[in-house]
Amino acid sequence: MAESKTRLGVSAYAICVFIFTLGSNGVRNLVGWPAFLALAVVLTGLGIVLFVRLKPERFRWYRLPAPIYWFLILAALSILWSQYRLESVLGVAAQLATTVLAVVVAFVLSWHEVLRTLGTALRYLIGLSFLFELWVALFVRAPLLPWWMEEPEGETPKLLYWSRDLLFSGGPIQGLVASSVLLGFLGLLGVIIFAIQLRAGLVRPFSGWCWLALSLLTILLTRGATVWVALAAVVVGLVVALWARRLGPERRVPLYVTSGALLAAVIALTLFARDTVFGLLGKSGDMTGRLETWQKVIELAEQRPWFGWGWISYWAPWAEPFASLDRKAGLQVMSAHNAWLDVWLQLGIVGLLAFAPIVVLTMWRTWFRAVDQPRRGHGPALPYATSSLWPFLVIIALLVQSLTESRLLIEGNWVLLILLAVKSRFDFQLPSLDAEPTRLPWRRVPIPQERLVPYKRDPRD
C-alpha cells in the first residue's frame, strides 16, 4: 500500500510539472509573477526531496548526457562576460531549475508513466483552455487582459490579451496559455500522445477519440502555420519509422537515402519558393516579420560570434541590447523566434556546438528506440510497441518548432528535450511493460529492478 501511494504521488508530481512548465503563461496569468516564482521554487524543491527519498538506483550524475553539462556550464560561465549580469544570473538559475525538474521526472518515472502523466497534463491544459475561451465568449464578450495588468493608454497591443474573444469567430484562440502559438503546439503534442495511447489500447476508445478530435480542433482554431508544418513532419516521421520497422536494420540504406533527398527537397522548396509555400498556409513570405527579427539578431550575434552576449533565456526588454533590438505589434520582441539563433546570440558558436549534440543525440536514440525491435537479453525479439514511437515524434515536433520559436530553450519544451535526452540515454532495460503496453491502474507498483532481465546494451549508445 505504501508503494502504491508513492507511485500515485510521483505521478501527481509529474502532472504538476508538465502543467506548470507547458502551461507557464496560463499559470502566470492566474497567479501573477511573484506567486509564479514562488511556485517554481516549491516545485523544484519538492522534486529534489522526491529524488533524494526515492534514490533511483540507476542514477549516476557522471552518466548524464555530456552535452547537457557542456551547455549548462557554458551558460553559467557566460555570467562573467555578460552585458546584463543580473539578468544572466536569473536566466541561468531558471535554466538549472528547469533541468532539475526534467531529470527528476526522467528517473522517477518509467516510459509508460511519462506517457500517461504527459497525456493527463495535456488533457487539463487543452480542456481548460476551451472552457476558458467559452467563458470569455459567453460572459465577458470582449478581449480580456490578465487580472493583474492595468489597461494601457491608447490602443492595447493584441499580444497583451489573455483572450481575444475569438472562439465563435473561428480563432485564432489563445486559450489558458494566452498564446495561439503555444496552444497550437499543445494541440500538436495532444495529437501525438492521444493517438499513441489510442492505438496502443492505453485509453478507452471513446475517450481517446474525443481528446484526439479536440486536439485537432485546437490546431484548427489556433491557425498556426508552424504547427501545420510540424504536424506534416510528424506524419512523415511516423511513416518513415513504420517503414523502417518493416525493413529491419539490414535493409534501411534506401530508406535513409530517400528520407535525406526528401528533406533536402523540402528545405530547397521552402528557401526558394517561400512566398508560395507560406501563402498556402495563409501566412506572408516574411513569416509574420520573423525574417526582419532574424536579420537583426544575426547582425548582433556577429559582433560577438564565438561566446555571445551572455545567457538570459527569455530576453529582458529593459536591458541592452534587447531594449533597442526589435519591436512587433507595439511591443518589444522577447526572443529571436528561432532557438538556434538565440543560442548563437547568447552563447555564440561555442554554445551552438554544445547545444546541437543534445538535440542530435536525442533524435538518434529515440529513432532507434522507435524502429529497433526490442529484445530481452539474448532471447527472441519481442513485439513492436506502439508506445515506443512517441519520443521520436515529439522530438520532431520540438525540432520543427525550434525553427520559428525559441521555446525549445525554456520551460516546457526544455523539460521535454532534457527528459527525452536523459531517458533515452539511460534506459537500456526494457521490461515487458515497455514491450507490451497495457492499460495500467494509477496505483500499479513497477516491476522491481532485480526481476528484470538486463537488456543488451546497444553499441550506438
C-alpha positions in Angstrom: 0.0 0.0 0.0 2.9 2.4 0.8 4.4 1.7 -2.6 1.1 2.3 -4.3 0.7 5.6 -2.6 4.3 6.6 -3.5 3.7 5.9 -7.2 0.4 7.9 -7.1 2.3 10.8 -5.5 5.1 10.6 -8.1 2.6 10.6 -10.9 0.7 13.6 -9.4 4.0 15.5 -9.1 4.9 14.8 -12.8 1.5 16.0 -13.9 2.0 19.2 -11.9 5.5 19.6 -13.5 4.1 19.3 -17.1 1.1 21.6 -16.4 3.3 24.2 -14.7 6.0 24.2 -17.5 3.9 23.6 -20.6 1.2 26.0 -19.4 3.5 28.5 -17.7 1.9 31.5 -19.4 -1.5 30.5 -18.0 -0.2 29.9 -14.5 1.4 33.4 -14.5 -1.8 35.0 -15.7 -3.7 33.2 -13.0 -1.5 33.9 -10.0 0.8 36.7 -11.1 4.6 36.8 -11.3 5.5 36.7 -7.6 3.3 33.7 -6.9 4.6 32.0 -10.1 8.2 32.3 -9.0 7.3 31.0 -5.5 5.5 28.0 -7.1 8.6 27.4 -9.3 10.8 27.3 -6.2 8.4 25.0 -4.3 8.1 22.6 -7.3 11.9 22.4 -7.7 12.4 21.8 -4.0 9.8 19.1 -4.0 11.5 17.4 -6.9 14.8 17.4 -5.2 13.2 16.0 -2.0 11.4 13.3 -4.0 14.5 12.4 -5.9 16.5 12.0 -2.6 13.8 9.9 -0.9 13.3 7.5 -3.9 17.1 7.2 -4.7 16.8 5.9 -8.2 19.3 3.0 -8.4 20.4 3.7 -12.0 21.2 7.4 -11.4 24.9 8.3 -11.9 25.5 12.0 -12.3 28.5 11.4 -14.4 26.5 9.4 -16.9 24.0 12.1 -17.8 24.4 13.1 -21.5 27.7 15.1 -21.6 26.3 17.9 -23.9 23.8 18.9 -21.2 26.7 19.6 -18.9 28.6 21.5 -21.6 25.6 23.7 -22.3 24.8 24.5 -18.7 28.4 25.1 -17.7 28.9 27.5 -20.6 25.7 29.3 -19.7 26.9 29.7 -16.1 30.3 30.9 -17.3 28.7 33.4 -19.6 27.7 35.4 -16.5 31.4 36.5 -16.4 31.2 38.3 -19.8 27.5 39.0 -19.9 26.4 42.6 -20.7 23.4 42.1 -18.4 24.9 40.2 -15.5 22.0 40.2 -13.1 19.6 39.0 -15.8 22.1 36.3 -16.7 22.2 35.1 -13.1 18.4 34.8 -13.1 18.4 33.2 -16.5 20.9 30.6 -15.5 19.1 29.8 -12.3 15.8 29.3 -14.2 17.7 27.0 -16.7 19.2 24.9 -13.9 15.8 24.6 -12.1 14.0 23.5 -15.3 16.8 21.0 -15.9 16.4 19.6 -12.4 12.7 19.1 -13.0 13.3 17.2 -16.2 16.0 15.0 -14.7 13.8 14.1 -11.7 10.8 13.2 -13.8 13.1 11.1 -16.1 14.5 9.0 -13.3 11.4 8.5 -11.0 9.0 7.6 -13.8 9.0 4.8 -16.3 8.4 5.4 -20.0 4.7 4.5 -19.7 4.3 6.7 -16.6 5.8 9.6 -18.5 3.4 8.9 -21.4 0.4 8.7 -19.1 1.2 11.8 -17.0 2.0 13.9 -20.0 -1.3 12.9 -21.6 -3.2 13.8 -18.4 -1.4 17.2 -18.2 -2.3 17.9 -21.9 -6.0 17.0 -21.2 -6.1 19.5 -18.4 -4.4 22.3 -20.5 -6.4 21.7 -23.6 -9.7 21.1 -21.9 -9.4 24.1 -19.5 -8.3 26.3 -22.5 -11.5 25.6 -24.3 -13.6 26.1 -21.1 -11.8 29.4 -20.6 -12.4 30.6 -24.1 -16.1 29.6 -23.8 -16.4 31.5 -20.6 -14.9 34.6 -22.2 -17.2 34.2 -25.3 -20.4 33.7 -23.2 -19.9 36.0 -20.2 -17.1 38.6 -20.9 -17.8 39.1 -24.6 -14.7 41.2 -25.1 -10.9 40.8 -25.2 -9.6 40.1 -21.7 -6.4 41.2 -20.1 -4.8 39.3 -17.1 -6.4 40.4 -13.9 -3.2 42.0 -12.5 -2.4 44.0 -15.6 -3.7 47.6 -16.0 -5.3 48.8 -19.2 -2.5 50.7 -21.1 -3.2 54.1 -22.6 -4.2 54.2 -26.2 -4.6 51.1 -28.3 -3.9 47.9 -26.4 -1.4 45.6 -28.2 -3.1 42.4 -29.1 -0.2 40.3 -27.7 -1.1 41.5 -24.1 -4.5 40.0 -24.2 -5.1 36.8 -22.2 -8.0 36.0 -24.6 -9.2 38.0 -27.7 -12.7 36.5 -27.6 -12.4 34.8 -31.0 -13.8 31.4 -30.2 -17.1 32.0 -32.0 -15.3 33.8 -34.8 -13.2 30.8 -35.7 -10.0 32.0 -34.0 -7.1 32.3 -33.6 -7.9 31.4 -30.0 -5.2 31.7 -27.3 -6.6 29.5 -24.5 -5.4 29.4 -21.0 -1.8 29.9 -22.1 -2.6 33.3 -23.7 -0.9 32.5 -27.0 -2.2 30.9 -30.1 1.4 29.6 -30.9 1.7 27.9 -27.5 -1.8 26.5 -27.6 -1.4 25.2 -31.1 1.8 23.3 -30.1 -0.1 21.8 -27.1 -2.7 20.6 -29.6 0.1 19.0 -31.7 1.5 17.3 -28.6 -2.0 16.1 -27.9 -2.4 14.6 -31.3 0.8 12.7 -30.9 0.2 11.5 -27.3 -3.5 10.7 -27.6 -3.1 8.9 -31.0 -0.4 6.7 -29.5 -2.4 6.0 -26.4 -5.5 5.2 -28.6 -3.6 2.9 -31.0 -1.8 1.1 -28.1 -5.1 0.5 -26.2 -3.9 2.5 -23.2 -7.2 4.5 -23.0 -10.8 3.8 -23.7 -11.7 4.3 -27.4 -14.4 6.9 -26.8 -12.2 9.0 -24.5 -9.2 8.6 -26.9 -11.1 9.7 -30.0 -12.7 12.7 -28.2 -9.4 14.0 -27.0 -7.7 13.4 -30.3 -10.6 15.3 -32.0 -10.3 18.2 -29.5 -6.5 18.4 -30.2 -7.1 18.6 -33.9 -9.7 21.3 -33.3 -7.2 23.2 -31.2 -4.8 23.2 -34.2 -7.5 24.4 -36.5 -8.6 27.2 -34.2 -5.1 28.5 -33.4 -4.3 28.9 -37.1 -0.5 28.4 -36.7 1.5 27.8 -39.9 4.4 26.3 -37.9 2.1 23.8 -36.2 0.8 22.6 -39.5 4.3 22.2 -40.8 5.3 20.4 -37.7 2.2 18.1 -37.9 3.2 17.2 -41.5 6.7 16.5 -40.4 5.4 14.3 -37.6 3.2 12.3 -40.0 6.2 11.9 -42.4 8.4 10.8 -39.4 5.7 8.2 -38.4 5.6 6.8 -41.9 9.4 6.6 -42.1 9.6 4.9 -38.7 6.9 2.3 -39.6 8.7 1.7 -42.9 12.0 1.2 -41.1 10.3 -1.4 -38.8 9.2 -3.4 -41.8 12.7 -3.2 -43.5 14.7 -4.3 -40.5 18.2 -3.0 -39.6 20.0 -4.6 -42.6 17.9 -3.0 -45.3 17.5 0.6 -44.3 20.0 2.3 -46.5 17.5 3.1 -49.3 15.2 4.5 -46.6 17.9 6.8 -45.4 18.7 8.0 -48.9 15.1 8.6 -49.7 14.5 10.5 -46.5 17.6 12.6 -47.0 16.5 13.5 -50.5 13.0 14.4 -49.4 14.3 16.6 -46.6 16.7 18.4 -49.0 13.8 19.0 -51.4 11.6 20.4 -48.7 14.4 22.7 -47.5 15.0 23.9 -51.0 11.4 24.5 -51.7 11.0 26.5 -48.5 14.0 28.6 -49.3 13.4 29.3 -53.0 9.6 29.3 -53.1 8.9 30.8 -49.6 6.1 33.1 -50.6 4.2 30.3 -52.4 4.7 27.8 -49.5 3.6 30.1 -46.8 0.9 31.6 -48.9 -0.7 28.2 -49.0 -0.7 28.3 -45.2 -2.2 31.7 -45.1 1.0 33.4 -44.0 3.2 36.0 -45.6 6.6 35.2 -47.0 8.4 37.0 -44.2 6.8 34.7 -41.7 5.0 37.4 -39.8 8.0 39.6 -39.5 10.4 36.9 -38.3 12.8 37.5 -41.2 13.4 41.1 -40.1 13.9 39.9 -36.5 16.3 37.2 -37.6 18.4 39.7 -39.6 18.7 42.0 -36.6 19.7 39.0 -34.4 22.3 37.8 -36.9 23.8 41.3 -37.1 24.0 41.5 -33.3 25.4 38.0 -33.0 28.2 38.7 -35.5 29.5 41.3 -33.1 30.3 38.6 -30.6 30.3 35.4 -32.7 32.2 32.9 -30.5 30.9 33.3 -27.0 27.8 35.5 -27.4 26.4 38.3 -25.2 25.6 36.1 -22.2 22.9 33.6 -21.4 19.5 35.0 -20.5 16.9 32.6 -21.9 13.9 35.0 -22.0 15.0 38.3 -23.3 14.9 41.2 -20.8 13.2 44.1 -22.7 14.7 46.7 -20.3 18.3 45.6 -20.8 20.5 46.4 -23.8 21.0 45.2 -26.5 17.4 43.8 -26.3 15.8 47.1 -25.4 16.5 48.6 -28.8 16.7 45.4 -30.9 13.2 45.0 -32.4 9.5 45.7 -31.8 6.5 43.9 -33.1 2.8 44.8 -32.7 3.7 47.7 -30.4 5.8 45.5 -28.0 9.4 44.7 -27.8 10.3 41.2 -29.1 11.1 38.7 -26.3 13.0 36.1 -28.3 14.8 35.6 -31.6 11.9 33.3 -32.8 14.5 30.7 -33.6 16.1 28.6 -30.9 19.3 28.2 -32.8 19.8 31.9 -33.5 19.0 32.6 -29.8 21.8 30.2 -28.7 24.2 31.8 -31.2 23.2 35.3 -29.9 23.6 34.4 -26.2 26.4 31.8 -26.2 28.0 32.1 -29.6 29.3 29.4 -31.9 30.7 27.6 -28.9 27.1 27.5 -27.5 25.8 26.0 -30.7 28.5 23.3 -30.6 27.3 22.4 -27.0 23.5 22.7 -27.8 23.4 20.8 -31.1 24.6 17.4 -29.7 21.7 17.5 -27.2 19.2 17.6 -30.0 21.0 15.3 -32.5 21.8 12.6 -30.0 18.3 12.6 -28.6 16.9 12.3 -32.1 19.3 9.5 -32.8 18.5 7.5 -29.7 14.7 8.0 -29.9 14.9 6.9 -33.6 16.4 3.6 -32.7 14.1 3.2 -29.8 11.2 3.6 -32.2 12.4 1.3 -35.0 14.5 -1.4 -33.4 12.7 -4.5 -32.3 13.1 -4.9 -28.5 14.8 -7.9 -27.1 15.1 -9.3 -23.6 18.7 -10.3 -23.2 19.7 -12.9 -25.9 16.2 -14.2 -26.2 13.8 -13.9 -29.1 12.7 -10.5 -30.3 9.6 -9.0 -28.6 6.7 -7.5 -30.5 7.0 -3.8 -31.5 5.3 -1.4 -29.1 3.3 1.5 -30.5 4.2 3.5 -27.4 7.9 3.4 -28.3 7.1 5.8 -31.2 6.1 8.9 -29.2 9.5 10.1 -28.0 10.7 10.2 -31.7 7.6 12.0 -32.8 7.8 14.6 -30.0 11.4 15.3 -30.8 10.4 16.0 -34.5 7.7 18.4 -33.3 10.2 20.2 -31.0 12.8 20.5 -33.7 10.4 21.9 -36.3 9.0 24.5 -33.8 12.6 25.5 -32.8 13.0 26.9 -36.4 10.4 29.7 -35.8 10.2 29.9 -32.0 12.7 29.8 -29.2 10.6 27.8 -26.8 12.9 24.8 -27.0 15.3 26.6 -24.7 12.8 27.4 -21.9 10.1 25.9 -19.7 8.0 23.0 -21.0 9.9 22.4 -24.3 13.2 22.4 -22.5 11.8 19.9 -19.9 10.6 17.6 -22.7 14.0 17.8 -24.5 16.1 17.1 -21.4 13.6 14.4 -20.2 13.9 12.6 -23.5 17.7 13.1 -23.7 18.2 11.6 -20.3 15.7 8.8 -20.5 16.8 7.6 -24.0 20.4 7.7 -22.7 19.8 5.6 -19.5 17.0 3.2 -20.3 18.8 0.1 -21.5 16.5 -2.3 -19.7 13.1 -2.9 -21.4 10.6 -4.6 -19.2 7.5 -6.2 -20.6 5.6 -3.0 -19.7 7.5 -1.2 -22.5 7.3 -4.1 -25.0 3.6 -4.8 -24.5 1.8 -1.7 -23.3 -1.5 -2.3 -21.4 -3.9 -0.1 -19.5 -2.5 0.1 -16.0 -4.2 1.4 -12.9 -2.6 4.5 -11.4 -1.6 2.6 -8.3 0.3 -0.2 -10.1 3.6 -0.8 -8.5 6.5 -1.0 -11.0 8.4 -4.3 -11.5 11.4 -4.4 -9.2 14.7 -3.8 -11.0 16.1 -7.1 -9.7 13.3 -9.0 -11.5 14.2 -7.5 -14.9 16.4 -9.3 -17.4 19.1 -6.8 -18.5 18.6 -5.5 -22.0 21.7 -5.9 -24.2 23.3 -2.5 -24.5 23.3 -1.1 -27.9 26.8 -0.1 -29.1 25.3 3.1 -30.6 24.7 4.4 -27.0 
